[in-house]
Amino acid sequence: MKDLPNGLNCRSGPGTEYSVVEVKSANDPLSLATIHFVGGGPPYINLDESGLPWLKVDGGYETHCFVRANTEFIEPTSEGFFSRPF
């Protein structure tokens, strides 16, 4: 697991080139975004320029932000997703 001493960065778009708009703490619950892009919608998984998956979650920039869809950073549960312990 990655060492993320400052928390999990939630970005304005799917990729590290986007600004960090919120930092999630360890074990914070993450919910799939309920607001979709204008003219868009699901899927909640978006690919960055390198083809890596990002999950659109509630909170942050215009009510949603993106976290890396990787079990090193988030943990899927029956209730949704949680940021991993750091």
N, C-alpha and C positions, 0 to 999 in steps of 0.2 A: 504494500500500500504506500502511496505517496505521502511524504511528510508535508502537511499543509498547516504550518504553525499559525497563520493568520486567518484561516478559514477557507471556505470554498467560494471562489469567485463566481458571481452570477453576472453575465455580460449582456450588453444591449443587443447582441446578435450572435449567431452561431460561429464562433471562432475567436482565437486569442487576439486577433487584430481589432476586435470590438472593445469598447471601454467597459470597465467594471462598474456596475451600477448598484450592486449590493454584495455584501459578503455574508455568507451563511455560516453559522456556527456549527460545531460538531453536533450531530444528532438532531439538527433542525428538520422538521418535517417539510417535505417538498411536495407540492400538488401540481398536477398537470395544469397548464394554463387554460383558463376558461375564456380568455379573449384571444381571437385569432387575428392575423393580419388582414388588412383591408383587401377584399377580393380573394382571400385565401382561407385557410382553415386547417384542420388536421392534414397531415400527420403532425404529431407533437415532436417527432424526431426530425431534425434538420441537419443536413451535412454541411461541413465547412469546405473551404477551397481544396483541402487535402483529402476530402471524402470521409472525415471523421464525424461520428454522430454526436449531436448536441440535443439535449432535452429542453423543451420550452416549458417553464414552470411559472406559477403565479408569483408576483412580487417584482419590485424593481422597475425598470424602464417601462412606462406606459402600461403598468399592471402585469407585465411579464418580463422574464429574463431567461437566459440560457446557461445551463450547466453542462459540462462534458458528460455524455451518456457512457460512462465507463464505471465498472464496479470498483475501481480504485478510488473513485470519488463519491459515488452514490450507491445506496443499497436498496434494491427493490423489496417491498414488503406487501402484505395483503392489504394494507391501508394506503399504499402509495409508495413514495420513495423517501429516503432519509439521507442527509449528507453523512458521510462516513466519519467515525471518530478520527481525530487528527493526532 
